[in-house]
């Protein structure tokens, strides 16, 4: 590494293999997911925007069923085997959906099932990848490298929707699902290399709790850990508030796209272009800004900046609810989440026990997140039914974002105490 590269990327001597493998893990995972995300949005619109809250509720129920199965797996197998076994099972599910889309491409129930399944898949698979990184990197390395590694996620998030937009008219939705399956399996290989790197360069924590040993415990340990630990409970509250802000804006996006574009192919292309813009801006922030902010100002700045911007954004939308301003607020929210909030949120787990990094974290990232989605989805739908009062929803969103910022500030202080 040259001195310039070291200053720009915060990478130290001997860490380049770790960085490359981590970038590959996130690039492949996110390229596959974001290739399918526009497909999911199209499937959601196909069932009617007025029914989205039912899909959110279905996702929450499916997540409640899936998490104990993941908890059982995490309790029984070695930590290094949790990711490949989980991703292998998810890849087999994708193959089933590819067959369904090839057989009956316009089946509404297949579309709804895919929407619900992919909404569960993205949280579980992404949360698990971050769990592995939080397990394999020290707290000091996480502050320097999590932003850079998240850049691999955004690069995959940029390439994925671009590929989807270009290829959906050629290979169809079934073909995109098969291509995404190959990306998911490639991320398993990258995670295996990461485990091998840590075997050659062990951390002190690996001596206390070897990764060759199963975590033990019961499948519901994650929920009990969150409920009895104030620090983990604070993270759960932060995630609920994040999900609520995201859902309010998501419903408006779906409504606008459904009103302006009618065919499934056009809707997939529009969602893909929006994702591409968000990911491009996220890459610049993650690679050049996130790591420096975390190292110099701490994790708290990553958790507070975006919520405060959302307070301002919601208030502006309440006063001037125009389409251009809505797109700007949506892009800022998503770029900020990927580039600042997500790396900061994952850094919070570098100071907890291994069982909490996998079980408690995945409980929060899946059940708690989707529960917040479902609840806020019904709240938003209820506000819509009250009549044409968009300003009311925006004022409520501003209040939620303010509480979100205060929670992030508290978590940043608590993380510093645990270092």
DOZATOR-801817 format. One record per residue (C-alpha): residue in three letters; chain; z, y negated, x negated. Coordinates in Angstrom, 2 decimals. Layout:
<sites>
+------+-------+---------+---------+---------+
! resn ! chain !      pz !      py !      px !
+------+-------+---------+---------+---------+
!  ala !     A !       Z !       Y !       X !
...
+------+-------+---------+---------+---------+
</sites>
This chain:
<sites>
+------+-------+---------+---------+---------+
! resn ! chain !      pz !      py !      px !
+------+-------+---------+---------+---------+
!  unk !     A !    0.00 !    0.00 !    0.00 !
!  unk !     A !   -0.88 !   -3.47 !   -1.31 !
!  unk !     A !    1.77 !   -6.24 !   -1.05 !
!  unk !     A !   -0.34 !   -7.97 !    1.62 !
!  unk !     A !   -0.53 !   -4.82 !    3.76 !
!  unk !     A !    3.19 !   -4.27 !    3.32 !
!  unk !     A !    3.96 !   -7.78 !    4.57 !
!  unk !     A !    1.49 !   -7.58 !    7.46 !
!  unk !     A !    2.37 !   -4.11 !    8.76 !
!  unk !     A !    5.95 !   -3.55 !    7.48 !
!  unk !     A !    4.97 !   -0.17 !    5.99 !
!  unk !     A !    6.79 !    0.99 !    2.88 !
!  unk !     A !    5.75 !    3.36 !    0.12 !
!  unk !     A !    5.56 !    6.97 !    1.26 !
!  unk !     A !    5.43 !    6.11 !    4.97 !
!  unk !     A !    1.66 !    5.99 !    5.40 !
!  unk !     A !    1.33 !    9.69 !    6.46 !
!  unk !     A !    4.03 !    9.09 !    9.08 !
!  unk !     A !    2.26 !    5.97 !   10.34 !
!  unk !     A !   -1.18 !    7.61 !   10.50 !
!  unk !     A !    0.14 !   10.65 !   12.38 !
!  unk !     A !    2.11 !    8.45 !   14.77 !
!  unk !     A !   -0.92 !    6.27 !   15.42 !
!  unk !     A !   -3.03 !    9.39 !   16.09 !
!  unk !     A !   -0.41 !   10.79 !   18.49 !
!  unk !     A !   -0.35 !    7.64 !   20.60 !
!  unk !     A !   -4.06 !    6.92 !   20.31 !
!  unk !     A !   -5.08 !   10.34 !   21.65 !
!  unk !     A !   -2.38 !   10.43 !   24.33 !
!  unk !     A !   -3.19 !    6.96 !   25.65 !
!  unk !     A !   -6.96 !    7.36 !   25.32 !
!  unk !     A !   -6.75 !   10.42 !   27.57 !
!  unk !     A !   -4.38 !    8.82 !   30.04 !
!  unk !     A !   -6.19 !    5.49 !   30.29 !
!  unk !     A !   -9.47 !    7.33 !   30.73 !
!  unk !     A !   -7.90 !    8.78 !   33.87 !
!  unk !     A !   -5.89 !    5.74 !   35.00 !
!  unk !     A !   -8.92 !    4.02 !   36.65 !
!  unk !     A !   -9.68 !    7.35 !   38.34 !
!  unk !     A !   -6.12 !    7.42 !   39.68 !
!  unk !     A !   -6.39 !    3.85 !   40.97 !
!  unk !     A !   -9.66 !    4.75 !   42.71 !
!  unk !     A !   -8.04 !    7.79 !   44.31 !
!  unk !     A !   -5.15 !    5.60 !   45.51 !
!  unk !     A !   -7.49 !    3.08 !   47.11 !
!  unk !     A !   -9.44 !    5.92 !   48.77 !
!  unk !     A !   -6.40 !    6.74 !   50.91 !
!  unk !     A !   -5.94 !    3.13 !   52.00 !
!  unk !     A !   -3.97 !    0.34 !   50.33 !
!  unk !     A !   -1.65 !    0.27 !   53.34 !
!  unk !     A !   -0.56 !    3.83 !   52.44 !
!  unk !     A !    0.26 !    3.24 !   48.75 !
!  unk !     A !    4.01 !    3.29 !   49.42 !
!  unk !     A !    3.65 !    6.91 !   50.58 !
!  unk !     A !    1.99 !    7.84 !   47.31 !
!  unk !     A !    4.83 !    6.13 !   45.41 !
!  unk !     A !    7.34 !    8.11 !   47.46 !
!  unk !     A !    5.43 !   11.34 !   46.86 !
!  unk !     A !    5.44 !   10.62 !   43.13 !
!  unk !     A !    9.21 !   10.14 !   43.21 !
!  unk !     A !    9.70 !   13.47 !   45.00 !
!  unk !     A !    7.43 !   15.34 !   42.58 !
!  unk !     A !    9.29 !   13.75 !   39.66 !
!  unk !     A !   12.60 !   14.95 !   41.10 !
!  unk !     A !   11.17 !   18.48 !   41.10 !
!  unk !     A !    9.64 !   18.27 !   37.63 !
!  unk !     A !   12.58 !   16.80 !   35.74 !
!  unk !     A !   14.98 !   19.78 !   36.11 !
!  unk !     A !   12.17 !   22.01 !   34.81 !
!  unk !     A !   11.79 !   19.74 !   31.78 !
!  unk !     A !   15.57 !   19.66 !   31.36 !
!  unk !     A !   15.67 !   23.45 !   31.37 !
!  unk !     A !   12.93 !   23.58 !   28.72 !
!  unk !     A !   14.68 !   20.97 !   26.55 !
!  unk !     A !   17.92 !   22.98 !   26.78 !
!  unk !     A !   16.39 !   26.31 !   25.75 !
!  unk !     A !   13.76 !   25.64 !   23.05 !
!  unk !     A !   13.96 !   24.01 !   19.65 !
!  unk !     A !   13.54 !   20.24 !   19.69 !
!  unk !     A !   10.32 !   20.49 !   17.70 !
!  unk !     A !    8.82 !   22.76 !   20.41 !
!  unk !     A !    9.59 !   20.57 !   23.42 !
!  unk !     A !    6.48 !   18.41 !   23.12 !
!  unk !     A !    3.83 !   21.11 !   22.48 !
!  unk !     A !    5.14 !   23.33 !   25.27 !
!  unk !     A !    5.28 !   20.45 !   27.76 !
!  unk !     A !    1.85 !   19.08 !   26.83 !
!  unk !     A !    0.33 !   22.56 !   26.96 !
!  unk !     A !    1.54 !   23.00 !   30.54 !
!  unk !     A !    0.25 !   19.54 !   31.53 !
!  unk !     A !   -3.14 !   20.33 !   29.98 !
!  unk !     A !   -3.40 !   23.44 !   32.16 !
!  unk !     A !   -2.75 !   21.25 !   35.22 !
!  unk !     A !   -5.59 !   18.93 !   34.20 !
!  unk !     A !   -7.98 !   21.86 !   34.06 !
!  unk !     A !   -7.09 !   22.70 !   37.68 !
!  unk !     A !   -7.88 !   19.14 !   38.80 !
!  unk !     A !  -11.18 !   19.20 !   36.90 !
!  unk !     A !  -12.14 !   22.28 !   38.90 !
!  unk !     A !  -11.10 !   20.66 !   42.20 !
!  unk !     A !  -13.11 !   17.50 !   41.51 !
!  unk !     A !  -16.19 !   19.52 !   40.55 !
!  unk !     A !  -15.87 !   21.68 !   43.68 !
!  unk !     A !  -15.05 !   18.98 !   46.28 !
!  unk !     A !  -15.40 !   15.52 !   44.70 !
!  unk !     A !  -14.65 !   13.59 !   47.92 !
!  unk !     A !  -11.67 !   15.61 !   49.14 !
!  unk !     A !   -8.96 !   13.11 !   50.15 !
!  unk !     A !   -6.03 !   15.48 !   49.62 !
!  unk !     A !   -7.19 !   16.32 !   46.10 !
!  unk !     A !   -7.39 !   12.58 !   45.44 !
!  unk !     A !   -3.84 !   12.04 !   46.71 !
!  unk !     A !   -2.50 !   15.00 !   44.74 !
!  unk !     A !   -4.14 !   13.70 !   41.57 !
!  unk !     A !   -2.70 !   10.22 !   42.09 !
!  unk !     A !    0.81 !   11.62 !   42.46 !
!  unk !     A !    0.46 !   14.10 !   39.61 !
!  unk !     A !   -0.97 !   11.59 !   37.12 !
!  unk !     A !    1.75 !    9.08 !   38.03 !
!  unk !     A !    4.33 !   11.71 !   37.07 !
!  unk !     A !    2.31 !   12.87 !   34.05 !
!  unk !     A !    2.01 !    9.47 !   32.42 !
!  unk !     A !    5.74 !    8.74 !   32.49 !
!  unk !     A !    6.79 !   12.19 !   31.32 !
!  unk !     A !    4.21 !   12.54 !   28.55 !
!  unk !     A !    4.62 !    8.99 !   27.20 !
!  unk !     A !    8.41 !    9.15 !   27.41 !
!  unk !     A !    8.40 !   12.44 !   25.51 !
!  unk !     A !    6.18 !   11.03 !   22.76 !
!  unk !     A !    8.58 !    8.12 !   22.31 !
!  unk !     A !   11.52 !   10.56 !   22.33 !
!  unk !     A !    9.96 !   12.37 !   19.40 !
!  unk !     A !    9.47 !    9.08 !   17.52 !
!  unk !     A !   13.06 !    7.97 !   18.25 !
!  unk !     A !   14.20 !   11.36 !   16.96 !
!  unk !     A !   12.09 !   11.33 !   13.78 !
!  unk !     A !   12.52 !    7.68 !   12.68 !
!  unk !     A !   15.68 !    5.95 !   11.55 !
!  unk !     A !   16.84 !    2.82 !   13.35 !
!  unk !     A !   15.63 !    0.69 !   10.43 !
!  unk !     A !   12.20 !    2.36 !   10.47 !
!  unk !     A !   11.96 !    1.95 !   14.24 !
!  unk !     A !   12.41 !   -1.82 !   14.01 !
!  unk !     A !    9.64 !   -2.05 !   11.43 !
!  unk !     A !    7.19 !    0.53 !   12.74 !
!  unk !     A !    7.54 !    0.93 !   16.51 !
!  unk !     A !    5.39 !   -2.12 !   17.18 !
!  unk !     A !    2.70 !   -0.88 !   14.80 !
!  unk !     A !    2.78 !    2.63 !   16.29 !
!  unk !     A !    2.57 !    1.13 !   19.77 !
!  unk !     A !   -0.67 !   -0.44 !   18.52 !
!  unk !     A !   -2.11 !    3.08 !   18.43 !
!  unk !     A !   -1.19 !    3.37 !   22.10 !
!  unk !     A !   -2.97 !    0.13 !   22.91 !
!  unk !     A !   -6.01 !    1.12 !   20.86 !
!  unk !     A !   -6.18 !    4.34 !   22.86 !
!  unk !     A !   -5.64 !    2.29 !   25.99 !
!  unk !     A !   -8.62 !    0.16 !   25.00 !
!  unk !     A !  -10.96 !    3.01 !   24.09 !
!  unk !     A !   -9.97 !    5.23 !   27.03 !
!  unk !     A !  -11.01 !    2.94 !   29.90 !
!  unk !     A !  -14.14 !    1.86 !   28.03 !
!  unk !     A !  -15.18 !    5.52 !   27.70 !
!  unk !     A !  -14.28 !    6.12 !   31.33 !
!  unk !     A !  -16.30 !    3.13 !   32.49 !
!  unk !     A !  -19.36 !    4.23 !   30.50 !
!  unk !     A !  -19.15 !    7.96 !   31.25 !
!  unk !     A !  -17.97 !    8.17 !   34.86 !
!  unk !     A !  -21.49 !    7.66 !   36.17 !
!  unk !     A !  -22.80 !   10.41 !   33.84 !
!  unk !     A !  -20.18 !   13.19 !   33.80 !
!  unk !     A !  -18.25 !   12.25 !   36.94 !
!  unk !     A !  -14.52 !   12.38 !   37.50 !
!  unk !     A !  -14.35 !   16.10 !   36.65 !
!  unk !     A !  -15.93 !   15.48 !   33.25 !
!  unk !     A !  -13.47 !   12.67 !   32.48 !
!  unk !     A !  -10.56 !   14.99 !   33.27 !
!  unk !     A !  -11.89 !   17.60 !   30.81 !
!  unk !     A !  -12.32 !   14.98 !   28.08 !
!  unk !     A !   -8.78 !   13.72 !   28.68 !
!  unk !     A !   -7.49 !   17.29 !   28.35 !
!  unk !     A !   -9.03 !   17.54 !   24.87 !
!  unk !     A !   -7.31 !   14.27 !   23.88 !
!  unk !     A !   -3.96 !   15.57 !   25.10 !
!  unk !     A !   -4.28 !   18.74 !   23.03 !
!  unk !     A !   -5.24 !   16.63 !   20.00 !
!  unk !     A !   -2.00 !   14.67 !   20.35 !
!  unk !     A !   -0.10 !   17.97 !   20.07 !
!  unk !     A !   -1.62 !   18.47 !   16.61 !
!  unk !     A !   -0.59 !   14.96 !   15.54 !
!  unk !     A !    2.97 !   15.56 !   16.74 !
!  unk !     A !    3.06 !   18.78 !   14.72 !
!  unk !     A !    2.13 !   16.86 !   11.58 !
!  unk !     A !    4.92 !   14.35 !   12.30 !
!  unk !     A !    7.44 !   17.17 !   12.51 !
!  unk !     A !    6.18 !   18.54 !    9.19 !
!  unk !     A !    6.54 !   15.11 !    7.55 !
!  unk !     A !   10.17 !   14.86 !    8.66 !
!  unk !     A !   10.83 !   18.39 !    7.39 !
!  unk !     A !    9.76 !   17.18 !    3.94 !
!  unk !     A !   11.73 !   13.91 !    4.24 !
!  unk !     A !   14.83 !   14.74 !    6.34 !
!  unk !     A !   17.14 !   12.10 !    7.79 !
!  unk !     A !   20.95 !   12.44 !    7.61 !
!  unk !     A !   21.00 !   13.08 !   11.36 !
!  unk !     A !   18.81 !   16.16 !   10.85 !
!  unk !     A !   21.55 !   17.74 !    8.76 !
!  unk !     A !   24.15 !   17.18 !   11.51 !
!  unk !     A !   21.84 !   18.34 !   14.31 !
!  unk !     A !   18.89 !   20.38 !   12.93 !
!  unk !     A !   15.70 !   20.14 !   14.99 !
!  unk !     A !   15.38 !   23.91 !   14.76 !
!  unk !     A !   18.40 !   24.21 !   17.06 !
!  unk !     A !   18.02 !   23.92 !   20.87 !
!  unk !     A !   19.80 !   21.00 !   22.49 !
!  unk !     A !   21.71 !   23.26 !   24.86 !
!  unk !     A !   23.47 !   21.94 !   27.93 !
!  unk !     A !   22.16 !   22.18 !   31.49 !
!  unk !     A !   18.94 !   20.89 !   33.10 !
!  unk !     A !   20.79 !   18.04 !   34.83 !
!  unk !     A !   22.60 !   16.77 !   31.74 !
!  unk !     A !   20.32 !   13.74 !   31.50 !
!  unk !     A !   21.47 !   12.36 !   34.86 !
!  unk !     A !   25.15 !   12.87 !   34.09 !
!  unk !     A !   24.78 !   11.23 !   30.67 !
!  unk !     A !   23.22 !    8.13 !   32.25 !
!  unk !     A !   25.84 !    7.85 !   34.98 !
!  unk !     A !   28.85 !    8.13 !   32.64 !
!  unk !     A !   27.55 !    5.99 !   29.74 !
!  unk !     A !   27.44 !    2.20 !   30.38 !
!  unk !     A !   24.81 !    1.66 !   27.67 !
!  unk !     A !   22.45 !    4.25 !   29.18 !
!  unk !     A !   23.20 !    3.00 !   32.69 !
!  unk !     A !   22.19 !   -0.49 !   31.55 !
!  unk !     A !   18.87 !    0.88 !   30.34 !
!  unk !     A !   18.40 !    2.54 !   33.74 !
!  unk !     A !   19.01 !   -0.77 !   35.54 !
!  unk !     A !   16.55 !   -2.47 !   33.18 !
!  unk !     A !   13.91 !    0.14 !   34.04 !
!  unk !     A !   14.45 !   -0.26 !   37.80 !
!  unk !     A !   13.95 !   -4.02 !   37.52 !
!  unk !     A !   10.85 !   -3.50 !   35.35 !
!  unk !     A !    9.42 !   -1.10 !   37.94 !
!  unk !     A !   10.13 !   -3.55 !   40.76 !
!  unk !     A !    8.31 !   -6.44 !   39.09 !
!  unk !     A !    5.39 !   -4.16 !   38.21 !
!  unk !     A !    5.11 !   -2.78 !   41.76 !
!  unk !     A !    5.00 !   -6.21 !   43.40 !
!  unk !     A !    2.04 !   -7.19 !   41.20 !
!  unk !     A !    0.40 !   -3.74 !   41.42 !
!  unk !     A !    0.15 !   -3.85 !   45.22 !
!  unk !     A !   -1.57 !   -7.22 !   45.08 !
!  unk !     A !   -4.04 !   -5.94 !   42.48 !
!  unk !     A !   -4.94 !   -2.91 !   44.60 !
!  unk !     A !   -5.42 !   -5.09 !   47.68 !
!  unk !     A !   -7.74 !   -7.52 !   45.89 !
!  unk !     A !   -9.91 !   -4.83 !   44.28 !
!  unk !     A !  -10.22 !   -2.92 !   47.58 !
!  unk !     A !  -11.31 !   -6.13 !   49.33 !
!  unk !     A !  -14.03 !   -6.97 !   46.79 !
!  unk !     A !  -15.45 !   -3.55 !   45.78 !
!  unk !     A !  -16.33 !   -0.68 !   48.10 !
!  unk !     A !  -17.62 !    2.29 !   46.07 !
!  unk !     A !  -15.35 !    4.56 !   44.02 !
!  unk !     A !  -17.51 !    4.16 !   40.91 !
!  unk !     A !  -17.34 !    0.34 !   41.08 !
!  unk !     A !  -13.58 !    0.41 !   41.60 !
!  unk !     A !  -13.12 !    2.73 !   38.62 !
!  unk !     A !  -15.22 !    0.40 !   36.47 !
!  unk !     A !  -13.27 !   -2.71 !   37.54 !
!  unk !     A !   -9.89 !   -1.09 !   36.87 !
!  unk !     A !  -11.24 !    0.10 !   33.52 !
!  unk !     A !  -12.36 !   -3.39 !   32.49 !
!  unk !     A !   -8.95 !   -4.85 !   33.38 !
!  unk !     A !   -7.23 !   -2.15 !   31.32 !
!  unk !     A !   -9.55 !   -2.83 !   28.37 !
!  unk !     A !   -8.69 !   -6.56 !   28.31 !
!  unk !     A !   -4.97 !   -5.84 !   28.50 !
!  unk !     A !   -5.08 !   -3.29 !   25.69 !
!  unk !     A !   -7.15 !   -5.52 !   23.39 !
!  unk !     A !   -4.60 !   -8.33 !   23.65 !
!  unk !     A !   -1.74 !   -5.84 !   23.28 !
!  unk !     A !   -3.12 !   -4.52 !   19.98 !
!  unk !     A !   -3.11 !   -7.96 !   18.37 !
!  unk !     A !    0.48 !   -8.58 !   19.47 !
!  unk !     A !    1.80 !   -5.15 !   18.49 !
!  unk !     A !    0.24 !   -5.00 !   15.04 !
!  unk !     A !    1.00 !   -8.53 !   13.87 !
!  unk !     A !    3.97 !   -9.81 !   15.92 !
!  unk !     A !    6.23 !   -7.13 !   17.44 !
!  unk !     A !    7.63 !   -5.63 !   14.22 !
!  unk !     A !    8.34 !   -9.02 !   12.66 !
!  unk !     A !   10.12 !  -10.26 !   15.80 !
!  unk !     A !   12.31 !   -7.13 !   16.03 !
!  unk !     A !   13.21 !   -7.20 !   12.33 !
!  unk !     A !   14.07 !  -10.91 !   12.21 !
!  unk !     A !   15.45 !  -11.63 !   15.71 !
!  unk !     A !   16.56 !   -8.19 !   16.90 !
!  unk !     A !   15.64 !   -5.98 !   19.82 !
!  unk !     A !   16.95 !   -8.45 !   22.40 !
!  unk !     A !   14.04 !  -10.87 !   22.00 !
!  unk !     A !   11.60 !   -8.07 !   22.92 !
!  unk !     A !   13.55 !   -7.34 !   26.10 !
!  unk !     A !   14.02 !  -10.92 !   27.31 !
!  unk !     A !   10.77 !  -12.78 !   26.57 !
!  unk !     A !    8.54 !  -11.08 !   29.17 !
!  unk !     A !   11.05 !  -11.20 !   32.06 !
!  unk !     A !   11.46 !  -14.94 !   31.52 !
!  unk !     A !    7.68 !  -15.40 !   31.53 !
!  unk !     A !    7.54 !  -13.45 !   34.79 !
!  unk !     A !   10.10 !  -15.78 !   36.38 !
!  unk !     A !    7.75 !  -18.67 !   35.63 !
!  unk !     A !    4.69 !  -16.66 !   36.74 !
!  unk !     A !    6.15 !  -15.69 !   40.13 !
!  unk !     A !    7.22 !  -19.27 !   40.83 !
!  unk !     A !    3.72 !  -20.53 !   40.01 !
!  unk !     A !    2.19 !  -17.90 !   42.32 !
!  unk !     A !    4.57 !  -18.94 !   45.10 !
!  unk !     A !    3.30 !  -22.50 !   44.84 !
!  unk !     A !   -0.39 !  -21.79 !   44.07 !
!  unk !     A !   -1.37 !  -18.20 !   45.06 !
!  unk !     A !   -4.93 !  -18.31 !   43.68 !
!  unk !     A !   -6.82 !  -15.32 !   42.29 !
!  unk !     A !   -7.32 !  -16.68 !   38.76 !
!  unk !     A !   -3.59 !  -17.39 !   38.36 !
!  unk !     A !   -2.72 !  -13.94 !   39.70 !
!  unk !     A !   -4.99 !  -12.27 !   37.12 !
!  unk !     A !   -3.39 !  -14.35 !   34.35 !
!  unk !     A !    0.14 !  -13.39 !   35.41 !
!  unk !     A !   -0.84 !   -9.73 !   35.72 !
!  unk !     A !   -2.41 !   -9.67 !   32.27 !
!  unk !     A !    0.59 !  -11.43 !   30.69 !
!  unk !     A !    2.98 !   -8.99 !   32.34 !
!  unk !     A !    1.10 !   -5.90 !   31.18 !
!  unk !     A !    0.41 !   -7.17 !   27.66 !
!  unk !     A !    4.05 !   -8.16 !   27.30 !
!  unk !     A !    5.22 !   -4.78 !   28.58 !
!  unk !     A !    3.05 !   -2.79 !   26.16 !
!  unk !     A !    3.52 !   -5.07 !   23.14 !
!  unk !     A !    7.15 !   -6.17 !   23.48 !
!  unk !     A !    9.14 !   -4.55 !   26.28 !
!  unk !     A !    8.11 !   -0.94 !   25.65 !
!  unk !     A !    8.75 !   -0.91 !   21.87 !
!  unk !     A !   12.03 !   -2.76 !   22.44 !
!  unk !     A !   13.08 !   -0.32 !   25.14 !
!  unk !     A !   12.35 !    2.64 !   22.88 !
!  unk !     A !   14.34 !    1.10 !   20.00 !
!  unk !     A !   17.41 !    1.22 !   22.23 !
!  unk !     A !   17.37 !    5.02 !   21.93 !
!  unk !     A !   17.44 !    5.15 !   18.12 !
!  unk !     A !   21.23 !    4.65 !   18.20 !
!  unk !     A !   22.11 !    7.45 !   20.66 !
!  unk !     A !   22.66 !   11.23 !   20.31 !
!  unk !     A !   19.70 !   13.69 !   20.20 !
!  unk !     A !   20.45 !   15.08 !   23.66 !
!  unk !     A !   20.43 !   11.55 !   25.07 !
!  unk !     A !   17.11 !   10.80 !   23.33 !
!  unk !     A !   15.43 !   13.63 !   25.20 !
!  unk !     A !   17.30 !   14.39 !   28.43 !
!  unk !     A !   18.87 !   11.04 !   29.39 !
!  unk !     A !   15.82 !    9.11 !   28.26 !
!  unk !     A !   13.39 !   11.25 !   30.22 !
!  unk !     A !   15.60 !   11.08 !   33.31 !
!  unk !     A !   15.52 !    7.28 !   33.12 !
!  unk !     A !   11.82 !    7.06 !   32.28 !
!  unk !     A !   10.76 !    9.37 !   35.11 !
!  unk !     A !   13.21 !    9.73 !   38.01 !
!  unk !     A !   14.78 !    6.28 !   37.70 !
!  unk !     A !   11.43 !    4.56 !   37.10 !
!  unk !     A !    9.67 !    6.29 !   39.97 !
!  unk !     A !   12.70 !    5.75 !   42.20 !
!  unk !     A !   12.41 !    2.03 !   41.47 !
!  unk !     A !    8.69 !    2.24 !   42.22 !
!  unk !     A !    9.26 !    3.93 !   45.57 !
!  unk !     A !   12.03 !    1.55 !   46.66 !
!  unk !     A !   10.17 !   -1.61 !   45.66 !
!  unk !     A !    6.97 !   -0.24 !   47.21 !
!  unk !     A !    8.65 !    0.00 !   50.61 !
!  unk !     A !   10.25 !   -3.44 !   50.16 !
!  unk !     A !    6.85 !   -4.95 !   49.37 !
!  unk !     A !    5.28 !   -3.19 !   52.35 !
!  unk !     A !    8.07 !   -4.48 !   54.58 !
!  unk !     A !    7.47 !   -8.04 !   53.40 !
!  unk !     A !    3.75 !   -7.64 !   54.13 !
!  unk !     A !    4.53 !   -6.48 !   57.68 !
!  unk !     A !    6.66 !   -9.57 !   58.32 !
!  unk !     A !    3.48 !  -11.59 !   58.34 !
!  unk !     A !    1.41 !  -13.73 !   56.08 !
!  unk !     A !    4.18 !  -15.05 !   53.82 !
!  unk !     A !    3.07 !  -14.30 !   50.24 !
!  unk !     A !    5.38 !  -16.99 !   48.82 !
!  unk !     A !    8.45 !  -15.06 !   50.01 !
!  unk !     A !    7.50 !  -11.98 !   47.97 !
!  unk !     A !    6.84 !  -14.19 !   44.92 !
!  unk !     A !   10.25 !  -15.91 !   45.19 !
!  unk !     A !   11.94 !  -12.51 !   45.47 !
!  unk !     A !    9.95 !  -11.35 !   42.44 !
!  unk !     A !   11.19 !  -14.36 !   40.47 !
!  unk !     A !   14.79 !  -13.47 !   41.31 !
!  unk !     A !   14.28 !   -9.86 !   40.22 !
!  unk !     A !   12.68 !  -11.01 !   36.97 !
!  unk !     A !   15.66 !  -13.28 !   36.21 !
!  unk !     A !   18.13 !  -10.40 !   36.62 !
!  unk !     A !   15.78 !   -8.30 !   34.48 !
!  unk !     A !   16.01 !  -10.90 !   31.67 !
!  unk !     A !   19.83 !  -11.00 !   31.81 !
!  unk !     A !   19.99 !   -7.20 !   31.64 !
!  unk !     A !   17.68 !   -7.20 !   28.61 !
!  unk !     A !   19.90 !   -9.73 !   26.82 !
!  unk !     A !   22.98 !   -7.56 !   27.39 !
!  unk !     A !   21.21 !   -4.44 !   26.12 !
!  unk !     A !   20.10 !   -6.26 !   22.97 !
!  unk !     A !   23.70 !   -7.16 !   22.18 !
!  unk !     A !   24.93 !   -3.63 !   22.84 !
!  unk !     A !   22.22 !   -2.14 !   20.59 !
!  unk !     A !   23.33 !   -4.34 !   17.69 !
!  unk !     A !   26.92 !   -3.16 !   18.12 !
!  unk !     A !   25.84 !    0.50 !   17.84 !
!  unk !     A !   23.74 !    0.11 !   14.68 !
+------+-------+---------+---------+---------+
</sites>
